[in-house]
Amino acid sequence: MMSPETEIISCNGVQGKPYPVALASHEDVVKDHILFFNTLQSFHNSLGSKFMVPVIGGKVLNLHVLYVEVTKRGGFDKVVTEKKWREISSVFDFSATATSASYALRKHYFTLLHPYELVYFFRRQGSILAQTACSSFQAIGTIDGKFDCGYLVSIQVGDETLNGVLYHPSCPLGNSMLTPQPCKAIIPYTPQLHKTGQRRRRRRDPGRPKPNRSGYNFFFAERHSHLKSLYPNREREFTKMIGQSWNHLSSEERMIYQSYGVQDKERYQREMKEYRERLKIEQAHY
C-alpha cells in the first residue's frame, strides 16, 4: 500500500435526487414515438437537466429510434460490452461526413437516454446518487492517490473503512465518461518521507510543464470517474475493468483517445521548448 498522509476529513451527508416515476411502460413508449418524446422531456424537466435533440452529420438524431435499437439489444451497458454501436449507426444511414457516428451515438445516448433507460426499461427506483445518512463529523483519513482535480481518500469510521474522492473546488465536474475534463489520469500519491541523515531530493520546479499523457491515460481517468459513481465499493477492480473496456473499444473509438494523447504530446513538446528557452534567459542574467 502507498505511504498515506494523515488528514482530517469532514463529511456532510447529502441525499441523492430520486429517479422520476415512469409515466408509461417501456412497451408503450417503444410503440408510440410521441409518447416517448413527451415522457423523455418530462423526465429531463423533473431532473432539471438540459434536453436538446442533437444533430449528427447535418441530420436531426431520431432519439426514439436510437432508444428502441439500444434497448432491444439489452440496453446501454450490453451494447457497449458487445461493441454494437457501429451496427446501430448503420440503422440511421448517416452521410459519409459523419466519420464518428458510432461514438456520437454512444455519447448522446449516455447523456440523454441512459437515465431514462434505467427507469423505463430497467424500472429503476430510488436515488440516482447513492444516499448517505451521515451528519457532519470529523474522521481520520489517508490519501491513497491523487490526480489533477483532487485526491483518492480512505477514512475510518468506527470499524468501517470508507473510500471516496475529494475534488478541488475549482475542478469542473460533469459527464466525464463522454466529455474529457481538465482532470486527467490518476497517478500514485507518494509523500516524500525523509529519514534522518538522508539527502533530500531536489524539489520539482513548479514552472516545469506537466508530462504528456497517453490516450489510455485519458480513457482511464474518464472511465474511473464513471465507475466510481456506479460501483463505489469495487474500487480495487477498476484497473482491470478499465483495461477490459479499453480492449473492447473499436479502432474508431480508440482513435479519439489516442488523438488526445497526440495533442497532449505536442503541447508538452511546445511548452518544454518554451521552458528551456526561458531557463537560458534566466541563467544569462546570473
C-alpha positions, 0 to 999 in steps of 0.5 A, spaced: 500 500 500 502 507 498 505 511 504 498 515 506 498 522 509 494 523 515 488 528 514 482 530 517 476 529 513 469 532 514 463 529 511 456 532 510 451 527 508 447 529 502 441 525 499 441 523 492 435 526 487 430 520 486 429 517 479 422 520 476 416 515 476 415 512 469 409 515 466 408 509 461 411 502 460 417 501 456 412 497 451 408 503 450 413 508 449 417 503 444 410 503 440 408 510 440 414 515 438 410 521 441 409 518 447 416 517 448 418 524 446 413 527 451 415 522 457 423 523 455 422 531 456 418 530 462 423 526 465 429 531 463 424 537 466 423 533 473 431 532 473 432 539 471 437 537 466 438 540 459 434 536 453 436 538 446 435 533 440 442 533 437 444 533 430 449 528 427 452 529 420 447 535 418 441 530 420 436 531 426 438 524 431 431 520 431 432 519 439 426 514 439 429 510 434 436 510 437 432 508 444 428 502 441 435 499 437 439 500 444 434 497 448 432 491 444 439 489 444 439 489 452 440 496 453 446 501 454 451 497 458 450 490 453 451 494 447 457 497 449 460 490 452 458 487 445 461 493 441 454 494 437 454 501 436 457 501 429 451 496 427 446 501 430 449 507 426 448 503 420 440 503 422 440 511 421 444 511 414 448 517 416 452 521 410 459 519 409 461 526 413 459 523 419 466 519 420 464 518 428 457 516 428 458 510 432 461 514 438 456 520 437 451 515 438 454 512 444 455 519 447 448 522 446 445 516 448 449 516 455 447 523 456 440 523 454 437 516 454 441 512 459 437 515 465 431 514 462 433 507 460 434 505 467 427 507 469 423 505 463 426 499 461 430 497 467 424 500 472 429 503 476 427 506 483 430 510 488 436 515 488 440 516 482 446 518 487 447 513 492 444 516 499 448 517 505 445 518 512 451 521 515 451 528 519 457 532 519 463 529 523 470 529 523 474 522 521 481 520 520 483 519 513 489 517 508 490 519 501 491 513 497 492 517 490 491 523 487 490 526 480 489 533 477 482 535 480 483 532 487 485 526 491 483 518 492 481 518 500 480 512 505 477 514 512 475 510 518 469 510 521 468 506 527 470 499 524 468 501 517 473 503 512 470 508 507 473 510 500 471 516 496 474 522 492 475 529 494 475 534 488 478 541 488 473 546 488 475 549 482 475 542 478 469 542 473 465 536 474 460 533 469 459 527 464 466 525 464 465 518 461 463 522 454 466 529 455 474 529 457 475 534 463 481 538 465 482 532 470 486 527 467 489 520 469 490 518 476 497 517 478 500 514 485 500 519 491 507 518 494 509 523 500 516 524 500 518 521 507 525 523 509 529 519 514 534 522 518 541 523 515 538 522 508 539 527 502 533 530 500 531 530 493 531 536 489 524 539 489 520 539 482 520 546 479 513 548 479 514 552 472 516 545 469 510 543 464 506 537 466 508 530 462 504 528 456 499 523 457 497 517 453 490 516 450 489 510 455 491 515 460 485 519 458 480 513 457 482 511 464 481 517 468 474 518 464 472 511 465 474 511 473 470 517 474 464 513 471 465 507 475 466 510 481 459 513 481 456 506 479 460 501 483 463 505 489 465 499 493 469 495 487 474 500 487 480 495 487 477 492 480 477 498 476 484 497 473 482 491 470 475 493 468 478 499 465 483 495 461 477 490 459 473 496 456 479 499 453 480 492 449 473 492 447 473 499 444 473 499 436 479 502 432 474 508 431 473 509 438 480 508 440 482 513 435 479 519 439 483 517 445 489 516 442 488 523 438 488 526 445 494 523 447 497 526 440 495 533 442 497 532 449 504 530 446 505 536 442 503 541 447 508 538 452 513 538 446 511 546 445 511 548 452 518 544 454 521 548 448 518 554 451 521 552 458 528 551 456 528 557 452 526 561 458 531 557 463 537 560 458 534 567 459 534 566 466 541 563 467 544 569 462 542 574 467 546 570 473 
